[in-house]
């Protein structure tokens, strides 16, 4: 592994500042509780943010809806009351917290504000949906995961498990710069948590282009699979060694298969507390057509997911 991965040993400062997005839903309340857990452990400050969108949604018959002349004032007052109640919860828990009421496009406002405040983490709840299994976010949370330049921790509806203390963390790696940055953030979250166990996961796939036309009886030659497995296992060793040197218990899992499927299955089987993974920027069209691995993990994981955007990569 490169010297860059070993340099991450220094990235163990505690989280200083956490931005928590709220829409006053039950899932947003869970996100705030997770932020309180982290703030207590790291001595962090919390910025609780609601982005108000005063424009009314498009209606088939807008004349049927009576809108008071002071609608925006009433909305602002209601949002401020919701923020005040939430901020009281944080302060009662002994956490330093400030409330911010903003107006604008929610995801962009949140990500821009996170940069302005120089926060270490954005915490946001996903939406619960019926019919499809958490069919993604399609929403503010999805856009924040895709575009934020700061690490984003997503909390799913109904997931009331505390994050602190972190005992079991799953870190999938493809040995990319994005994965290295995710590992750096993981070590910050684990600052002081010397008894934490890290599940280091690498999922690999054998490109169909290396199989000759006609294939090997419709499959892949066992020798290719064995070689790929050995190379993948060898590649994980420097990362595992570095983490073990820092005092963490590390289990390594190398499997052939789709990364999102492998990660979400292992997270459920091993009952991990948190998945930490890197994500690379790409166009909205490509995301719509394919979806990124990180977004698919956020969509289907059974636990909170921390995504870390690769620095210097735009959309």
Secondary structure as GFF3:
##gff-version 3
##sequence-region A 1 315
A	DSSP	alpha_helix	3	7	.	.	.	ID=ss1
A	DSSP	three_ten_helix	8	10	.	.	.	ID=ss2
A	DSSP	beta_strand	17	21	.	.	.	ID=ss3
A	DSSP	alpha_helix	26	42	.	.	.	ID=ss4
A	DSSP	beta_strand	45	52	.	.	.	ID=ss5
A	DSSP	three_ten_helix	62	64	.	.	.	ID=ss6
A	DSSP	alpha_helix	71	92	.	.	.	ID=ss7
A	DSSP	beta_strand	96	103	.	.	.	ID=ss8
A	DSSP	alpha_helix	106	117	.	.	.	ID=ss9
A	DSSP	beta_strand	121	125	.	.	.	ID=ss10
A	DSSP	alpha_helix	140	147	.	.	.	ID=ss11
A	DSSP	beta_strand	152	155	.	.	.	ID=ss12
A	DSSP	beta_strand	168	172	.	.	.	ID=ss13
A	DSSP	alpha_helix	177	189	.	.	.	ID=ss14
A	DSSP	beta_strand	197	204	.	.	.	ID=ss15
A	DSSP	three_ten_helix	208	210	.	.	.	ID=ss16
A	DSSP	alpha_helix	222	245	.	.	.	ID=ss17
A	DSSP	beta_strand	249	256	.	.	.	ID=ss18
A	DSSP	alpha_helix	259	270	.	.	.	ID=ss19
A	DSSP	beta_strand	274	279	.	.	.	ID=ss20
A	DSSP	alpha_helix	284	290	.	.	.	ID=ss21
A	DSSP	alpha_helix	293	300	.	.	.	ID=ss22
A	DSSP	beta_strand	304	309	.	.	.	ID=ss23
###
